[in-house]
Amino acid sequence: MIRLSAITRVFHMGDQEVRALSNISLEIGSGEYVSIMGPSGSGKSTLLNVVGLLDRPDSGRYELDGTDVTVLSETEQARVRREKIGFVFQSFHLVPRLTAAENIELPLMLEGIPPAHRKSQVDAALDAFDLRDRAHHRPSELSGGQRQRVAIARATILKPTALLADEPTGNLDHRIGGEVMALLEGLHHAGTTLIVVTHDRELGARAHRHIAMRDGEIVGDQR
């Protein structure tokens, strides 16, 4: 499903060049559960952003389901991202002025799905993520765990084939973090490819495949 070949990403900070990714080659099959681990600055979040089409590599080739997405325009990449990829972030990234239901509905609106169809899908998501009684609450009125459940519901409302999670429990306590991971793993068991970036060894050990990064390179890959 995901094939990276000799991917390099360089950032320029003043007169300094920082190689966030250096000649990365990696394959992740459909339905895998993968953790990407490493210290801060190792390149793991940059790698996730490249896989998620939020960032373009400076060189190399990225094939997603057999298509070289590195040559697509920004508009074409955005379409592929909407259709195939969901994101869950440490800071939730919910729209503050929208209710939980409206945040979940947002991708459906952007996709042009008619209101009647949107309502049934949002209702199903609210039930699936135990958010029915929080449907009309804004993010500021929700707990951290509830906000992350809204974020996961929003990320999966279009049924992406891959779910990318960047430190998904970083702002949650241990118990709530475990509940969030159980939700993500439930989606994996239903067939979704799950890629989790973390610096937490206990969290990373839950995955079936562990990729270790350091200084922009992959230094370990264990199943």
JONORNOR-V30108 format. One record per backbone hydrogen bond with DSSP energy under -0.5 kcal/mol. CO is the residue of the C=O (numbers start at 1). NH is the residue of the N-H. E is the energy in kcal/mol with one decimal. If there is no record, write none. Layout:
# JONORNOR-V30108
co->(CO,CO)
nh->(NH,NH)
e->(E,E)
This chain:
# JONORNOR-V30108
co->(1,2,3,4,5,7,8,8,9,9,11,11,12,13,16,16,17,18,18,21,21,24,26,28,29,32,33,33,34,35,35,36,37,39,42,43,44,45,46,47,48,49,49,50,59,61,62,62,63,63,64,67,67,68,69,73,74,75,76,77,78,79,80,81,84,84,86,88,89,91,94,95,98,99,100,101,102,105,105,106,107,108,109,114,114,115,116,117,118,119,120,121,122,123,124,125,126,126,127,131,132,134,134,135,137,138,139,143,144,145,146,147,148,149,150,151,152,153,154,156,161,162,163,163,164,164,165,165,166,167,169,173,174,175,176,177,178,179,180,181,182,183,184,185,186,187,188,193,193,194,195,196,197,198,199,200,201,203,204,209,209,210,210,211,212,212,214,216,217,217,220,222)
nh->(65,28,63,26,61,24,58,59,20,21,13,18,14,16,13,18,19,11,20,9,23,7,4,2,32,194,208,209,196,37,211,198,213,42,216,47,48,49,50,51,52,54,55,53,8,5,69,70,3,65,67,64,69,71,72,77,78,79,80,81,82,83,84,85,161,162,164,166,92,93,96,98,139,103,104,105,106,108,109,110,111,113,112,117,118,119,120,121,122,123,124,125,126,127,128,129,131,132,130,134,135,100,137,101,100,141,142,147,148,149,150,151,152,153,154,155,156,157,157,159,193,86,165,195,88,166,167,197,90,170,172,177,178,179,180,181,182,183,184,185,186,187,188,189,190,192,191,163,195,34,165,36,167,38,201,204,205,206,207,35,211,212,222,37,219,220,217,22,214,219,212,210)
e->(-3.1,-2.4,-3.0,-1.9,-2.3,-2.9,-2.6,-1.4,-1.2,-1.9,-0.6,-3.5,-0.6,-1.9,-2.5,-0.5,-0.5,-3.2,-1.2,-1.9,-0.5,-3.0,-3.5,-2.4,-1.7,-2.6,-1.4,-1.3,-2.9,-0.5,-3.1,-2.3,-2.8,-1.7,-2.1,-2.5,-2.0,-2.3,-2.0,-2.6,-2.4,-2.9,-1.3,-1.4,-2.1,-2.8,-2.1,-0.8,-2.5,-0.5,-1.6,-2.7,-1.1,-0.8,-0.9,-2.8,-2.3,-1.8,-2.1,-2.7,-2.3,-2.1,-2.4,-2.0,-0.7,-2.1,-3.0,-2.8,-1.2,-2.7,-0.7,-1.6,-0.7,-2.6,-2.1,-2.0,-1.2,-0.9,-1.9,-2.4,-1.4,-2.3,-1.5,-0.6,-2.1,-2.3,-1.2,-1.6,-2.8,-2.7,-1.8,-2.0,-2.8,-1.9,-2.5,-2.1,-3.4,-0.7,-1.3,-2.0,-1.1,-0.5,-1.6,-2.5,-2.0,-2.4,-1.8,-2.6,-2.2,-2.0,-2.3,-2.3,-2.4,-2.6,-2.7,-2.3,-1.5,-0.7,-0.6,-2.0,-2.6,-2.4,-0.5,-2.5,-2.5,-0.5,-0.8,-3.1,-0.8,-1.8,-1.9,-2.9,-2.0,-1.7,-2.3,-2.4,-2.0,-1.7,-2.3,-2.8,-1.8,-1.7,-1.9,-2.5,-1.1,-2.0,-2.2,-3.3,-0.5,-3.0,-2.9,-2.9,-2.7,-0.7,-0.7,-2.8,-2.2,-1.3,-1.4,-2.7,-0.5,-0.5,-2.6,-3.2,-2.6,-1.3,-1.6,-2.8,-2.3,-0.6,-2.5,-3.4)
